[in-house]
């Protein structure tokens, strides 16, 4: 099956169902005759701009719709302020000298890293994202303390 066809099926599944895990998405794909590896499915999720959103009834994958847009890079930055992005995705934050440790929902750390990296803040040297943990390296302890405070303010306003 062509990548474009597989991704269109994924779009339709996300649009028409409440899917809360990548495993559930994989099982639904199998039911419609599409088999794929976990790595390919993860790549498709990233390229399609699919993220988990929090709703009253649970966390479900959501497809960002934007004309002529097939990749997520930059979309969060364009649609949400950094403060709103922090508020939406950060569950906890702590700091060790000049490194900030942020915890997110599963699969959300890389989306948050993309938003932070794209913010162009000179005091942030870089980020490293896992599945639900993000490390933010700042220029110095003062910069880290200020950014940690900004993150705390964002999540407390939520």
C-alpha positions as CSV (number, residue, x, y, z in Angstrom):
1,X,0.0,0.0,0.0
2,X,1.2,3.5,-0.8
3,X,2.1,5.8,2.0
4,X,-0.4,8.4,0.8
5,X,-3.2,5.8,0.9
6,X,-2.3,4.5,4.3
7,X,-2.1,8.0,5.7
8,X,-5.6,8.8,4.3
9,X,-7.0,5.8,6.1
10,X,-5.3,6.9,9.3
11,X,-6.9,10.4,8.9
12,X,-10.3,8.9,8.4
13,X,-9.9,6.6,11.5
14,X,-8.9,9.6,13.6
15,X,-11.7,11.8,12.3
16,X,-14.4,9.2,12.9
17,X,-13.3,7.4,16.1
18,X,-12.1,8.2,19.6
19,X,-8.7,6.5,19.6
20,X,-6.7,6.8,22.7
21,X,-3.5,4.8,22.0
22,X,-1.2,4.0,19.2
23,X,-1.9,0.3,19.7
24,X,-5.6,0.9,19.3
25,X,-4.9,2.8,16.1
26,X,-2.8,-0.1,14.9
27,X,-5.5,-2.6,15.6
28,X,-8.1,-0.5,13.7
29,X,-5.7,-0.4,10.8
30,X,-5.4,-4.2,10.8
31,X,-9.3,-4.5,10.8
32,X,-9.4,-2.5,7.6
33,X,-6.6,-4.5,6.0
34,X,-3.6,-2.3,6.7
35,X,-0.6,-3.7,8.4
36,X,2.3,-1.5,9.4
37,X,5.3,-1.4,11.8
38,X,5.2,0.6,15.0
39,X,8.0,2.8,13.6
40,X,6.1,3.6,10.4
41,X,2.9,4.3,12.3
42,X,4.8,6.7,14.7
43,X,6.2,8.5,11.6
44,X,2.8,8.7,10.0
45,X,1.3,10.2,13.2
46,X,4.1,12.8,13.3
47,X,3.8,13.7,9.6
48,X,0.0,14.0,9.8
49,X,0.1,16.3,12.8
50,X,-1.8,14.0,15.0
51,X,-1.6,14.7,18.7
52,X,-3.5,13.6,21.8
53,X,-5.9,16.2,23.1
54,X,-7.4,16.1,26.6
55,X,-11.2,16.0,26.8
56,X,-13.5,15.5,29.7
57,X,-14.1,11.9,28.7
58,X,-10.4,11.1,28.2
59,X,-7.3,11.7,26.0
60,X,-7.8,11.0,22.3
61,X,-5.9,11.5,19.1
62,X,-6.8,14.6,17.1
63,X,-5.9,15.5,13.6
64,X,-5.0,19.1,13.0
65,X,-6.7,20.2,9.7
66,X,-4.9,22.9,7.8
67,X,-5.0,23.4,4.0
68,X,-2.0,22.2,2.1
69,X,-0.3,21.1,5.4
70,X,0.9,17.5,5.8
71,X,3.6,17.9,8.5
72,X,3.2,19.1,12.0
73,X,6.4,21.0,12.2
74,X,5.6,24.6,13.1
75,X,1.8,24.1,13.3
76,X,1.6,24.2,17.0
77,X,3.7,27.4,17.1
78,X,1.5,29.0,14.5
79,X,-1.8,28.1,16.2
80,X,-0.9,28.5,19.9
81,X,1.3,30.8,21.9
82,X,4.1,29.2,23.8
83,X,2.3,29.8,27.0
84,X,-0.8,28.1,25.8
85,X,1.3,25.2,24.5
86,X,3.0,24.8,27.9
87,X,-0.4,25.0,29.6
88,X,-1.9,22.3,27.3
89,X,1.0,19.8,27.5
90,X,3.0,20.1,30.7
91,X,1.9,18.0,33.7
92,X,4.9,18.8,35.9
93,X,8.2,20.7,35.9
94,X,11.4,20.7,37.9
95,X,14.9,22.0,37.5
96,X,18.4,20.9,38.2
97,X,20.8,23.9,37.9
98,X,20.4,24.9,34.2
99,X,18.4,21.9,33.0
100,X,14.6,21.9,33.2
101,X,12.8,18.6,33.4
102,X,9.2,18.6,32.0
103,X,6.7,15.8,32.2
104,X,3.9,15.5,29.6
105,X,1.3,13.0,28.5
106,X,2.6,10.0,26.6
107,X,3.7,11.1,23.1
108,X,3.5,14.8,23.8
109,X,7.1,15.6,24.8
110,X,8.3,15.8,21.2
111,X,5.5,18.2,20.3
112,X,6.4,20.5,23.2
113,X,10.1,20.3,22.3
114,X,9.2,21.4,18.7
115,X,7.3,24.4,20.0
116,X,10.1,25.4,22.4
117,X,12.9,24.9,19.9
118,X,10.9,26.9,17.3
119,X,10.3,29.8,19.8
120,X,13.7,31.2,19.0
121,X,14.6,31.9,22.6
122,X,18.3,32.6,22.8
123,X,18.5,31.4,26.5
124,X,17.4,27.9,25.4
125,X,20.3,25.9,24.0
126,X,18.2,22.9,23.1
127,X,15.8,20.2,24.0
128,X,15.8,16.4,24.2
129,X,12.4,14.7,24.2
130,X,11.4,11.2,25.1
131,X,7.9,9.8,25.1
132,X,6.7,11.8,28.1
133,X,9.7,13.6,29.4
134,X,11.5,16.7,28.0
135,X,14.9,18.0,29.0
136,X,15.4,21.7,28.3
137,X,19.0,23.0,28.5
138,X,19.4,26.7,29.2
139,X,22.4,29.0,29.0
140,X,22.7,29.4,32.7
141,X,21.0,28.9,36.0
142,X,19.2,32.2,35.9
143,X,17.8,31.6,32.5
144,X,16.6,28.1,33.7
145,X,15.0,29.6,36.8
146,X,13.2,32.2,34.8
147,X,11.9,29.7,32.2
148,X,10.9,27.2,34.9
149,X,8.8,30.0,36.5
150,X,7.2,30.8,33.1
151,X,6.3,27.1,32.7
152,X,4.9,27.0,36.3
153,X,2.8,30.1,35.7
154,X,1.5,28.6,32.4
155,X,0.4,25.4,34.0
156,X,-1.1,27.0,37.1
157,X,-3.3,29.2,34.9
158,X,-4.8,26.1,33.3
